[in-house]
Amino acid sequence: MKVRIHVSLKPGVLDPQGRAVHHSLEGLGFTGVEDVRVGRLIELEVADGTSDETLDDMCRKLLANMVIENYRIEKLETA
Amino acid sequence: MKVRIHVSLKPGVLDPQGRAVHHSLEGLGFTGVEDVRVGRLIELEVADGTSDETLDDMCRKLLANMVIENYRIEKLETA
């Protein structure tokens, strides 16, 4: 089973990487960009029987920093 | 307009970060994980009239490294 985890910074948390990208886009001449936030995309190939609780557990224990980040679990296919 | 860019390593490109995460998941006792790939998730707030060509251009020039990475553009809303 393929699972995609979207990890993004919580609103209000300063994102220096996003600011750097924003600045670079403007430097390249792209106008109209108002905000940039950079997060992580983690693609997992897990056993078919893996429960939602287990996936949640993975996120909370390792994949996301719950103090400053949110995560969203997206299941792509059940083979 | 909110746009989400998914940047992931091309198949076959070695992913040391993914391997480290995979190893850590096993170390934490999670079984059944077969593969882990780590990519980036870039959320942009751009002007409503921004064309697909412009977004493509941003990805090719800055957001993704076309030699080793693929990108996918997802438009979330048109206010």
Backbone of each chain as nested JSON, in Angstrom:
{
  "chains": [
    {"id": "A", "residues": [
      {"number": 1, "name": "MET", "atoms": {"N": [0.843, -1.185, 0.0], "CA": [0.0, 0.0, 0.0], "C": [0.884, 1.243, 0.0]}},
      {"number": 2, "name": "LYS", "atoms": {"N": [0.544, 2.164, -0.861], "CA": [1.333, 3.382, -0.952], "C": [0.66, 4.485, -0.131]}},
      {"number": 3, "name": "VAL", "atoms": {"N": [1.436, 5.13, 0.704], "CA": [0.899, 6.176, 1.558], "C": [1.747, 7.419, 1.393]}},
      {"number": 4, "name": "ARG", "atoms": {"N": [1.082, 8.55, 1.306], "CA": [1.805, 9.81, 1.173], "C": [1.528, 10.648, 2.418]}},
      {"number": 5, "name": "ILE", "atoms": {"N": [2.581, 11.122, 3.059], "CA": [2.43, 11.962, 4.241], "C": [2.855, 13.386, 3.878]}},
      {"number": 6, "name": "HIS", "atoms": {"N": [1.931, 14.315, 4.062], "CA": [2.241, 15.72, 3.815], "C": [2.555, 16.369, 5.15]}},
      {"number": 7, "name": "VAL", "atoms": {"N": [3.755, 16.877, 5.301], "CA": [4.136, 17.543, 6.545], "C": [4.353, 19.02, 6.241]}},
      {"number": 8, "name": "SER", "atoms": {"N": [3.624, 19.877, 6.939], "CA": [3.811, 21.314, 6.706], "C": [3.903, 22.053, 8.03]}},
      {"number": 9, "name": "LEU", "atoms": {"N": [4.565, 23.181, 8.02], "CA": [4.697, 23.992, 9.224], "C": [3.341, 24.537, 9.639]}},
      {"number": 10, "name": "LYS", "atoms": {"N": [3.106, 24.607, 10.938], "CA": [1.859, 25.187, 11.423], "C": [1.81, 26.668, 11.066]}},
      {"number": 11, "name": "PRO", "atoms": {"N": [0.595, 27.199, 10.871], "CA": [0.479, 28.628, 10.578], "C": [1.105, 29.439, 11.706]}},
      {"number": 12, "name": "GLY", "atoms": {"N": [1.813, 30.464, 11.358], "CA": [2.439, 31.312, 12.375], "C": [3.869, 30.94, 12.68]}},
      {"number": 13, "name": "VAL", "atoms": {"N": [4.269, 29.726, 12.327], "CA": [5.657, 29.336, 12.558], "C": [6.521, 29.921, 11.438]}},
      {"number": 14, "name": "LEU", "atoms": {"N": [7.587, 30.586, 11.816], "CA": [8.468, 31.225, 10.843], "C": [9.099, 30.185, 9.921]}},
      {"number": 15, "name": "ASP", "atoms": {"N": [9.108, 30.451, 8.62], "CA": [9.633, 29.508, 7.639], "C": [10.764, 30.159, 6.833]}},
      {"number": 16, "name": "PRO", "atoms": {"N": [12.0, 30.077, 7.339], "CA": [13.128, 30.737, 6.662], "C": [13.352, 30.182, 5.257]}},
      {"number": 17, "name": "GLN", "atoms": {"N": [13.155, 28.862, 5.086], "CA": [13.349, 28.252, 3.766], "C": [12.328, 28.823, 2.777]}},
      {"number": 18, "name": "GLY", "atoms": {"N": [11.09, 28.948, 3.238], "CA": [10.048, 29.531, 2.4], "C": [10.366, 30.972, 2.018]}},
      {"number": 19, "name": "ARG", "atoms": {"N": [10.874, 31.729, 2.984], "CA": [11.225, 33.123, 2.694], "C": [12.348, 33.212, 1.683]}},
      {"number": 20, "name": "ALA", "atoms": {"N": [13.315, 32.297, 1.812], "CA": [14.431, 32.296, 0.858], "C": [13.94, 31.986, -0.553]}},
      {"number": 21, "name": "VAL", "atoms": {"N": [13.029, 31.0, -0.656], "CA": [12.472, 30.641, -1.964], "C": [11.674, 31.817, -2.529]}},
      {"number": 22, "name": "HIS", "atoms": {"N": [10.868, 32.442, -1.666], "CA": [10.074, 33.604, -2.08], "C": [10.973, 34.706, -2.651]}},
      {"number": 23, "name": "HIS", "atoms": {"N": [12.03, 34.998, -1.908], "CA": [12.983, 36.021, -2.31], "C": [13.631, 35.668, -3.657]}},
      {"number": 24, "name": "SER", "atoms": {"N": [13.996, 34.408, -3.811], "CA": [14.638, 33.968, -5.061], "C": [13.683, 34.06, -6.24]}},
      {"number": 25, "name": "LEU", "atoms": {"N": [12.413, 33.698, -6.011], "CA": [11.426, 33.798, -7.095], "C": [11.314, 35.246, -7.563]}},
      {"number": 26, "name": "GLU", "atoms": {"N": [11.291, 36.172, -6.6], "CA": [11.222, 37.586, -6.961], "C": [12.49, 38.013, -7.7]}},
      {"number": 27, "name": "GLY", "atoms": {"N": [13.611, 37.506, -7.25], "CA": [14.878, 37.815, -7.914], "C": [14.913, 37.33, -9.348]}},
      {"number": 28, "name": "LEU", "atoms": {"N": [14.204, 36.226, -9.611], "CA": [14.148, 35.679, -10.967], "C": [13.113, 36.41, -11.824]}},
      {"number": 29, "name": "GLY", "atoms": {"N": [12.393, 37.36, -11.227], "CA": [11.462, 38.154, -12.014], "C": [10.02, 37.678, -11.948]}},
      {"number": 30, "name": "PHE", "atoms": {"N": [9.724, 36.701, -11.092], "CA": [8.339, 36.255, -10.967], "C": [7.588, 37.21, -10.045]}},
      {"number": 31, "name": "THR", "atoms": {"N": [6.541, 37.817, -10.565], "CA": [5.775, 38.746, -9.742], "C": [4.474, 38.085, -9.281]}},
      {"number": 32, "name": "GLY", "atoms": {"N": [3.844, 38.665, -8.302], "CA": [2.539, 38.171, -7.865], "C": [2.604, 37.036, -6.859]}},
      {"number": 33, "name": "VAL", "atoms": {"N": [3.812, 36.641, -6.449], "CA": [3.918, 35.601, -5.429], "C": [3.753, 36.265, -4.063]}},
      {"number": 34, "name": "GLU", "atoms": {"N": [2.746, 35.834, -3.305], "CA": [2.47, 36.481, -2.033], "C": [3.057, 35.738, -0.845]}},
      {"number": 35, "name": "ASP", "atoms": {"N": [3.103, 34.421, -0.94], "CA": [3.618, 33.663, 0.189], "C": [4.165, 32.326, -0.29]}},
      {"number": 36, "name": "VAL", "atoms": {"N": [5.201, 31.851, 0.379], "CA": [5.775, 30.539, 0.072], "C": [6.019, 29.807, 1.382]}},
      {"number": 37, "name": "ARG", "atoms": {"N": [5.554, 28.579, 1.466], "CA": [5.828, 27.736, 2.632], "C": [6.408, 26.426, 2.113]}},
      {"number": 38, "name": "VAL", "atoms": {"N": [7.458, 25.953, 2.739], "CA": [8.084, 24.716, 2.289], "C": [7.87, 23.626, 3.33]}},
      {"number": 39, "name": "GLY", "atoms": {"N": [7.374, 22.497, 2.888], "CA": [7.16, 21.363, 3.781], "C": [7.805, 20.105, 3.226]}},
      {"number": 40, "name": "ARG", "atoms": {"N": [7.458, 18.967, 3.796], "CA": [8.007, 17.7, 3.335], "C": [6.908, 16.786, 2.825]}},
      {"number": 41, "name": "LEU", "atoms": {"N": [7.308, 15.938, 1.899], "CA": [6.393, 14.969, 1.313], "C": [7.063, 13.616, 1.485]}},
      {"number": 42, "name": "ILE", "atoms": {"N": [6.469, 12.753, 2.292], "CA": [7.099, 11.461, 2.568], "C": [6.242, 10.359, 1.966]}},
      {"number": 43, "name": "GLU", "atoms": {"N": [6.822, 9.612, 1.035], "CA": [6.091, 8.52, 0.397], "C": [6.533, 7.205, 1.001]}},
      {"number": 44, "name": "LEU", "atoms": {"N": [5.568, 6.478, 1.544], "CA": [5.867, 5.205, 2.19], "C": [5.234, 4.072, 1.4]}},
      {"number": 45, "name": "GLU", "atoms": {"N": [5.956, 2.972, 1.31], "CA": [5.379, 1.729, 0.8], "C": [5.268, 0.817, 1.998]}},
      {"number": 46, "name": "VAL", "atoms": {"N": [4.034, 0.607, 2.465], "CA": [3.85, -0.19, 3.681], "C": [3.005, -1.426, 3.387]}},
      {"number": 47, "name": "ALA", "atoms": {"N": [3.028, -2.374, 4.325], "CA": [2.237, -3.6, 4.183], "C": [0.759, -3.231, 4.101]}},
      {"number": 48, "name": "ASP", "atoms": {"N": [-0.007, -4.028, 3.336], "CA": [-1.404, -3.683, 3.07], "C": [-2.26, -3.561, 4.322]}},
      {"number": 49, "name": "GLY", "atoms": {"N": [-1.954, -4.357, 5.34], "CA": [-2.796, -4.33, 6.53], "C": [-2.509, -3.193, 7.501]}},
      {"number": 50, "name": "THR", "atoms": {"N": [-1.576, -2.322, 7.166], "CA": [-1.176, -1.273, 8.108], "C": [-2.35, -0.375, 8.497]}},
      {"number": 51, "name": "SER", "atoms": {"N": [-2.586, -0.25, 9.79], "CA": [-3.741, 0.513, 10.259], "C": [-3.464, 2.007, 10.294]}},
      {"number": 52, "name": "ASP", "atoms": {"N": [-4.526, 2.771, 10.328], "CA": [-4.415, 4.22, 10.428], "C": [-3.69, 4.614, 11.713]}},
      {"number": 53, "name": "GLU", "atoms": {"N": [-3.934, 3.846, 12.779], "CA": [-3.292, 4.153, 14.058], "C": [-1.776, 4.024, 13.938]}},
      {"number": 54, "name": "THR", "atoms": {"N": [-1.339, 2.983, 13.228], "CA": [0.101, 2.781, 13.055], "C": [0.707, 3.94, 12.268]}},
      {"number": 55, "name": "LEU", "atoms": {"N": [0.014, 4.362, 11.213], "CA": [0.52, 5.464, 10.399], "C": [0.582, 6.751, 11.232]}},
      {"number": 56, "name": "ASP", "atoms": {"N": [-0.472, 6.985, 12.016], "CA": [-0.498, 8.139, 12.919], "C": [0.697, 8.105, 13.87]}},
      {"number": 57, "name": "ASP", "atoms": {"N": [0.927, 6.925, 14.387], "CA": [2.02, 6.703, 15.329], "C": [3.373, 7.038, 14.696]}},
      {"number": 58, "name": "MET", "atoms": {"N": [3.561, 6.594, 13.46], "CA": [4.807, 6.89, 12.727], "C": [4.998, 8.397, 12.615]}},
      {"number": 59, "name": "CYS", "atoms": {"N": [3.91, 9.088, 12.278], "CA": [3.996, 10.532, 12.093], "C": [4.356, 11.215, 13.404]}},
      {"number": 60, "name": "ARG", "atoms": {"N": [3.651, 10.816, 14.466], "CA": [3.865, 11.5, 15.737], "C": [5.228, 11.2, 16.336]}},
      {"number": 61, "name": "LYS", "atoms": {"N": [5.72, 9.968, 16.112], "CA": [6.99, 9.597, 16.73], "C": [8.21, 10.01, 15.93]}},
      {"number": 62, "name": "LEU", "atoms": {"N": [8.078, 10.082, 14.604], "CA": [9.277, 10.326, 13.803], "C": [9.104, 11.33, 12.658]}},
      {"number": 63, "name": "LEU", "atoms": {"N": [8.033, 11.17, 11.897], "CA": [7.98, 11.888, 10.618], "C": [7.682, 13.374, 10.756]}},
      {"number": 64, "name": "ALA", "atoms": {"N": [6.891, 13.742, 11.759], "CA": [6.572, 15.161, 11.937], "C": [6.971, 15.612, 13.333]}},
      {"number": 65, "name": "ASN", "atoms": {"N": [7.332, 16.853, 13.441], "CA": [7.591, 17.469, 14.742], "C": [6.301, 18.149, 15.18]}},
      {"number": 66, "name": "MET", "atoms": {"N": [5.584, 17.488, 16.086], "CA": [4.237, 17.941, 16.423], "C": [4.184, 19.326, 17.078]}},
      {"number": 67, "name": "VAL", "atoms": {"N": [5.302, 19.809, 17.54], "CA": [5.311, 21.136, 18.162], "C": [5.107, 22.221, 17.102]}},
      {"number": 68, "name": "ILE", "atoms": {"N": [5.752, 22.046, 15.96], "CA": [5.693, 23.108, 14.946], "C": [5.089, 22.66, 13.611]}},
      {"number": 69, "name": "GLU", "atoms": {"N": [4.801, 21.359, 13.479], "CA": [4.323, 20.89, 12.174], "C": [2.975, 20.164, 12.248]}},
      {"number": 70, "name": "ASN", "atoms": {"N": [2.226, 20.254, 11.181], "CA": [1.02, 19.455, 10.996], "C": [1.31, 18.372, 9.968]}},
      {"number": 71, "name": "TYR", "atoms": {"N": [0.55, 17.282, 10.028], "CA": [0.703, 16.271, 8.978], "C": [-0.673, 15.837, 8.473]}},
      {"number": 72, "name": "ARG", "atoms": {"N": [-0.658, 15.313, 7.266], "CA": [-1.883, 14.798, 6.663], "C": [-1.521, 13.493, 5.978]}},
      {"number": 73, "name": "ILE", "atoms": {"N": [-2.317, 12.467, 6.21], "CA": [-2.033, 11.149, 5.639], "C": [-2.937, 10.919, 4.447]}},
      {"number": 74, "name": "GLU", "atoms": {"N": [-2.362, 10.554, 3.327], "CA": [-3.126, 10.288, 2.105], "C": [-2.796, 8.878, 1.637]}},
      {"number": 75, "name": "LYS", "atoms": {"N": [-3.82, 8.02, 1.616], "CA": [-3.602, 6.65, 1.133], "C": [-3.843, 6.623, -0.369]}},
      {"number": 76, "name": "LEU", "atoms": {"N": [-2.899, 6.092, -1.107], "CA": [-3.006, 6.185, -2.559], "C": [-3.673, 4.978, -3.209]}},
      {"number": 77, "name": "GLU", "atoms": {"N": [-3.401, 3.803, -2.708], "CA": [-3.931, 2.618, -3.355], "C": [-3.904, 1.476, -2.351]}},
      {"number": 78, "name": "THR", "atoms": {"N": [-4.822, 0.574, -2.487], "CA": [-4.785, -0.653, -1.7], "C": [-4.707, -1.794, -2.71]}},
      {"number": 79, "name": "ALA", "atoms": {"N": [-3.523, -2.305, -2.856], "CA": [-3.305, -3.328, -3.893], "C": [-4.049, -4.626, -3.543]}}
    ]},
    {"id": "B", "residues": [
      {"number": 1, "name": "MET", "atoms": {"N": [-4.581, 32.782, -5.356], "CA": [-4.718, 31.371, -5.723], "C": [-3.659, 30.57, -4.99]}},
      {"number": 2, "name": "LYS", "atoms": {"N": [-4.106, 29.458, -4.414], "CA": [-3.176, 28.611, -3.675], "C": [-2.709, 27.474, -4.575]}},
      {"number": 3, "name": "VAL", "atoms": {"N": [-1.411, 27.282, -4.637], "CA": [-0.846, 26.24, -5.485], "C": [0.083, 25.384, -4.647]}},
      {"number": 4, "name": "ARG", "atoms": {"N": [-0.014, 24.067, -4.839], "CA": [0.865, 23.167, -4.114], "C": [1.769, 22.457, -5.11]}},
      {"number": 5, "name": "ILE", "atoms": {"N": [3.075, 22.52, -4.876], "CA": [4.015, 21.846, -5.772], "C": [4.599, 20.642, -5.034]}},
      {"number": 6, "name": "HIS", "atoms": {"N": [4.432, 19.477, -5.628], "CA": [4.995, 18.253, -5.051], "C": [6.295, 17.951, -5.785]}},
      {"number": 7, "name": "VAL", "atoms": {"N": [7.391, 17.948, -5.069], "CA": [8.683, 17.644, -5.696], "C": [9.19, 16.322, -5.128]}},
      {"number": 8, "name": "SER", "atoms": {"N": [9.44, 15.348, -6.009], "CA": [9.946, 14.064, -5.517], "C": [11.114, 13.611, -6.375]}},
      {"number": 9, "name": "LEU", "atoms": {"N": [11.975, 12.805, -5.787], "CA": [13.12, 12.285, -6.518], "C": [12.652, 11.345, -7.619]}},
      {"number": 10, "name": "LYS", "atoms": {"N": [13.331, 11.368, -8.758], "CA": [12.992, 10.447, -9.834], "C": [13.281, 9.011, -9.39]}},
      {"number": 11, "name": "PRO", "atoms": {"N": [12.513, 8.06, -9.932], "CA": [12.771, 6.66, -9.574], "C": [14.217, 6.301, -9.939]}},
      {"number": 12, "name": "GLY", "atoms": {"N": [14.856, 5.568, -9.065], "CA": [16.229, 5.15, -9.349], "C": [17.27, 6.056, -8.734]}},
      {"number": 13, "name": "VAL", "atoms": {"N": [16.877, 7.275, -8.383], "CA": [17.831, 8.183, -7.742], "C": [17.932, 7.814, -6.26]}},
      {"number": 14, "name": "LEU", "atoms": {"N": [19.142, 7.646, -5.793], "CA": [19.372, 7.247, -4.404], "C": [18.838, 8.311, -3.454]}},
      {"number": 15, "name": "ASP", "atoms": {"N": [18.143, 7.874, -2.414], "CA": [17.525, 8.8, -1.465], "C": [18.034, 8.514, -0.042]}},
      {"number": 16, "name": "PRO", "atoms": {"N": [19.16, 9.114, 0.331], "CA": [19.747, 8.832, 1.644], "C": [18.829, 9.241, 2.795]}},
      {"number": 17, "name": "GLN", "atoms": {"N": [18.102, 10.347, 2.61], "CA": [17.189, 10.789, 3.661], "C": [16.071, 9.757, 3.861]}},
      {"number": 18, "name": "GLY", "atoms": {"N": [15.564, 9.252, 2.747], "CA": [14.532, 8.214, 2.817], "C": [15.042, 6.96, 3.499]}},
      {"number": 19, "name": "ARG", "atoms": {"N": [16.272, 6.586, 3.191], "CA": [16.839, 5.39, 3.815], "C": [17.005, 5.578, 5.304]}},
      {"number": 20, "name": "ALA", "atoms": {"N": [17.418, 6.797, 5.703], "CA": [17.583, 7.083, 7.13], "C": [16.248, 6.991, 7.856]}},
      {"number": 21, "name": "VAL", "atoms": {"N": [15.199, 7.551, 7.23], "CA": [13.863, 7.492, 7.833], "C": [13.396, 6.041, 7.93]}},
      {"number": 22, "name": "HIS", "atoms": {"N": [13.605, 5.282, 6.852], "CA": [13.236, 3.867, 6.816], "C": [13.906, 3.112, 7.969]}},
      {"number": 23, "name": "HIS", "atoms": {"N": [15.187, 3.337, 8.111], "CA": [15.968, 2.687, 9.159], "C": [15.444, 3.07, 10.543]}},
      {"number": 24, "name": "SER", "atoms": {"N": [15.126, 4.351, 10.718], "CA": [14.622, 4.814, 12.014], "C": [13.252, 4.215, 12.336]}},
      {"number": 25, "name": "LEU", "atoms": {"N": [12.395, 4.105, 11.307], "CA": [11.079, 3.494, 11.528], "C": [11.24, 2.063, 12.014]}},
      {"number": 26, "name": "GLU", "atoms": {"N": [12.162, 1.327, 11.394], "CA": [12.418, -0.047, 11.828], "C": [12.965, -0.066, 13.244]}},
      {"number": 27, "name": "GLY", "atoms": {"N": [13.848, 0.877, 13.533], "CA": [14.412, 0.964, 14.882], "C": [13.36, 1.24, 15.938]}},
      {"number": 28, "name": "LEU", "atoms": {"N": [12.294, 1.938, 15.541], "CA": [11.196, 2.232, 16.466], "C": [10.214, 1.069, 16.575]}},
      {"number": 29, "name": "GLY", "atoms": {"N": [10.452, 0.027, 15.799], "CA": [9.61, -1.161, 15.916], "C": [8.493, -1.257, 14.898]}},
      {"number": 30, "name": "PHE", "atoms": {"N": [8.454, -0.345, 13.928], "CA": [7.427, -0.434, 12.89], "C": [7.847, -1.455, 11.846]}},
      {"number": 31, "name": "THR", "atoms": {"N": [7.019, -2.473, 11.649], "CA": [7.36, -3.496, 10.667], "C": [6.514, -3.298, 9.408]}},
      {"number": 32, "name": "GLY", "atoms": {"N": [6.926, -3.927, 8.341], "CA": [6.121, -3.886, 7.118], "C": [6.386, -2.681, 6.24]}},
      {"number": 33, "name": "VAL", "atoms": {"N": [7.32, -1.821, 6.641], "CA": [7.651, -0.686, 5.782], "C": [8.636, -1.166, 4.721]}},
      {"number": 34, "name": "GLU", "atoms": {"N": [8.264, -1.037, 3.467], "CA": [9.123, -1.548, 2.4], "C": [9.994, -0.489, 1.767]}},
      {"number": 35, "name": "ASP", "atoms": {"N": [9.48, 0.715, 1.69], "CA": [10.265, 1.771, 1.04], "C": [9.844, 3.138, 1.57]}},
      {"number": 36, "name": "VAL", "atoms": {"N": [10.801, 4.034, 1.639], "CA": [10.516, 5.406, 2.063], "C": [11.241, 6.359, 1.117]}},
      {"number": 37, "name": "ARG", "atoms": {"N": [10.515, 7.325, 0.596], "CA": [11.124, 8.372, -0.234], "C": [10.708, 9.711, 0.348]}},
      {"number": 38, "name": "VAL", "atoms": {"N": [11.66, 10.612, 0.459], "CA": [11.347, 11.92, 1.022], "C": [11.454, 12.988, -0.063]}},
      {"number": 39, "name": "GLY", "atoms": {"N": [10.416, 13.776, -0.183], "CA": [10.42, 14.862, -1.161], "C": [10.056, 16.177, -0.51]}},
      {"number": 40, "name": "ARG", "atoms": {"N": [9.759, 17.186, -1.318], "CA": [9.39, 18.493, -0.783], "C": [7.97, 18.859, -1.206]}},
      {"number": 41, "name": "LEU", "atoms": {"N": [7.354, 19.648, -0.363], "CA": [6.01, 20.113, -0.631], "C": [6.074, 21.629, -0.521]}},
      {"number": 42, "name": "ILE", "atoms": {"N": [5.858, 22.323, -1.624], "CA": [5.984, 23.78, -1.615], "C": [4.611, 24.399, -1.843]}},
      {"number": 43, "name": "GLU", "atoms": {"N": [4.153, 25.175, -0.886], "CA": [2.856, 25.822, -1.005], "C": [3.052, 27.282, -1.364]}},
      {"number": 44, "name": "LEU", "atoms": {"N": [2.456, 27.668, -2.487], "CA": [2.599, 29.038, -2.968], "C": [1.255, 29.745, -2.917]}},
      {"number": 45, "name": "GLU", "atoms": {"N": [1.296, 31.0, -2.551], "CA": [0.112, 31.857, -2.693], "C": [0.46, 32.826, -3.813]}},
      {"number": 46, "name": "VAL", "atoms": {"N": [-0.167, 32.643, -4.983], "CA": [0.176, 33.472, -6.137], "C": [-1.028, 34.265, -6.609]}},
      {"number": 47, "name": "ALA", "atoms": {"N": [-0.778, 35.265, -7.438], "CA": [-1.861, 36.076, -7.99], "C": [-2.797, 35.191, -8.809]}},
      {"number": 48, "name": "ASP", "atoms": {"N": [-4.094, 35.536, -8.816], "CA": [-5.096, 34.682, -9.451], "C": [-4.855, 34.424, -10.932]}},
      {"number": 49, "name": "GLY", "atoms": {"N": [-4.285, 35.389, -11.619], "CA": [-4.106, 35.215, -13.055], "C": [-2.878, 34.412, -13.467]}},
      {"number": 50, "name": "THR", "atoms": {"N": [-2.135, 33.908, -12.505], "CA": [-0.877, 33.216, -12.82], "C": [-1.116, 32.015, -13.734]}},
      {"number": 51, "name": "SER", "atoms": {"N": [-0.409, 31.981, -14.854], "CA": [-0.631, 30.925, -15.844], "C": [0.128, 29.66, -15.49]}},
      {"number": 52, "name": "ASP", "atoms": {"N": [-0.3, 28.559, -16.092], "CA": [0.386, 27.281, -15.889], "C": [1.828, 27.365, -16.361]}},
      {"number": 53, "name": "GLU", "atoms": {"N": [2.054, 28.133, -17.442], "CA": [3.411, 28.262, -17.976], "C": [4.325, 28.921, -16.938]}},
      {"number": 54, "name": "THR", "atoms": {"N": [3.799, 29.943, -16.261], "CA": [4.59, 30.635, -15.255], "C": [4.942, 29.684, -14.109]}},
      {"number": 55, "name": "LEU", "atoms": {"N": [3.944, 28.896, -13.691], "CA": [4.188, 27.955, -12.595], "C": [5.225, 26.916, -13.012]}},
      {"number": 56, "name": "ASP", "atoms": {"N": [5.092, 26.412, -14.239], "CA": [6.059, 25.461, -14.785], "C": [7.463, 26.052, -14.773]}},
      {"number": 57, "name": "ASP", "atoms": {"N": [7.513, 27.304, -15.185], "CA": [8.768, 28.035, -15.246], "C": [9.423, 28.146, -13.863]}},
      {"number": 58, "name": "MET", "atoms": {"N": [8.613, 28.449, -12.855], "CA": [9.119, 28.538, -11.477], "C": [9.729, 27.204, -11.052]}},
      {"number": 59, "name": "CYS", "atoms": {"N": [9.021, 26.12, -11.398], "CA": [9.494, 24.791, -10.995], "C": [10.814, 24.478, -11.684]}},
      {"number": 60, "name": "ARG", "atoms": {"N": [10.865, 24.738, -13.001], "CA": [12.055, 24.366, -13.757], "C": [13.263, 25.218, -13.389]}},
      {"number": 61, "name": "LYS", "atoms": {"N": [13.007, 26.503, -13.069], "CA": [14.13, 27.393, -12.792], "C": [14.602, 27.358, -11.354]}},
      {"number": 62, "name": "LEU", "atoms": {"N": [13.712, 27.057, -10.426], "CA": [14.119, 27.163, -9.027], "C": [13.653, 26.025, -8.128]}},
      {"number": 63, "name": "LEU", "atoms": {"N": [12.378, 25.672, -8.232], "CA": [11.806, 24.818, -7.18], "C": [12.233, 23.362, -7.268]}},
      {"number": 64, "name": "ALA", "atoms": {"N": [12.465, 22.865, -8.486], "CA": [12.875, 21.47, -8.631], "C": [14.184, 21.393, -9.39]}},
      {"number": 65, "name": "ASN", "atoms": {"N": [14.967, 20.389, -9.066], "CA": [16.182, 20.11, -9.821], "C": [15.83, 19.066, -10.872]}},
      {"number": 66, "name": "MET", "atoms": {"N": [15.649, 19.533, -12.122], "CA": [15.11, 18.659, -13.163], "C": [15.99, 17.46, -13.494]}},
      {"number": 67, "name": "VAL", "atoms": {"N": [17.232, 17.496, -13.077], "CA": [18.116, 16.361, -13.362], "C": [17.71, 15.143, -12.533]}},
      {"number": 68, "name": "ILE", "atoms": {"N": [17.363, 15.389, -11.278], "CA": [17.068, 14.255, -10.394], "C": [15.649, 14.264, -9.815]}},
      {"number": 69, "name": "GLU", "atoms": {"N": [14.898, 15.321, -10.088], "CA": [13.583, 15.412, -9.451], "C": [12.44, 15.594, -10.445]}},
      {"number": 70, "name": "ASN", "atoms": {"N": [11.282, 15.085, -10.082], "CA": [10.036, 15.359, -10.801], "C": [9.197, 16.319, -9.983]}},
      {"number": 71, "name": "TYR", "atoms": {"N": [8.325, 17.051, -10.659], "CA": [7.401, 17.89, -9.903], "C": [5.986, 17.725, -10.441]}},
      {"number": 72, "name": "ARG", "atoms": {"N": [5.025, 18.034, -9.565], "CA": [3.63, 17.973, -9.94], "C": [2.967, 19.214, -9.365]}},
      {"number": 73, "name": "ILE", "atoms": {"N": [2.183, 19.901, -10.197], "CA": [1.54, 21.135, -9.761], "C": [0.071, 20.849, -9.454]}},
      {"number": 74, "name": "GLU", "atoms": {"N": [-0.359, 21.249, -8.278], "CA": [-1.752, 21.043, -7.873], "C": [-2.337, 22.402, -7.494]}},
      {"number": 75, "name": "LYS", "atoms": {"N": [-3.366, 22.82, -8.234], "CA": [-4.021, 24.093, -7.917], "C": [-5.144, 23.827, -6.932]}},
      {"number": 76, "name": "LEU", "atoms": {"N": [-5.146, 24.554, -5.822], "CA": [-6.105, 24.23, -4.779], "C": [-7.402, 25.014, -4.876]}},
      {"number": 77, "name": "GLU", "atoms": {"N": [-7.336, 26.264, -5.237], "CA": [-8.541, 27.081, -5.24], "C": [-8.318, 28.283, -6.143]}},
      {"number": 78, "name": "THR", "atoms": {"N": [-9.364, 28.758, -6.742], "CA": [-9.291, 30.008, -7.474], "C": [-10.296, 30.934, -6.824]}},
      {"number": 79, "name": "ALA", "atoms": {"N": [-9.785, 31.828, -6.023], "CA": [-10.68, 32.692, -5.238], "C": [-11.435, 33.656, -6.149]}}
    ]}
  ]
}
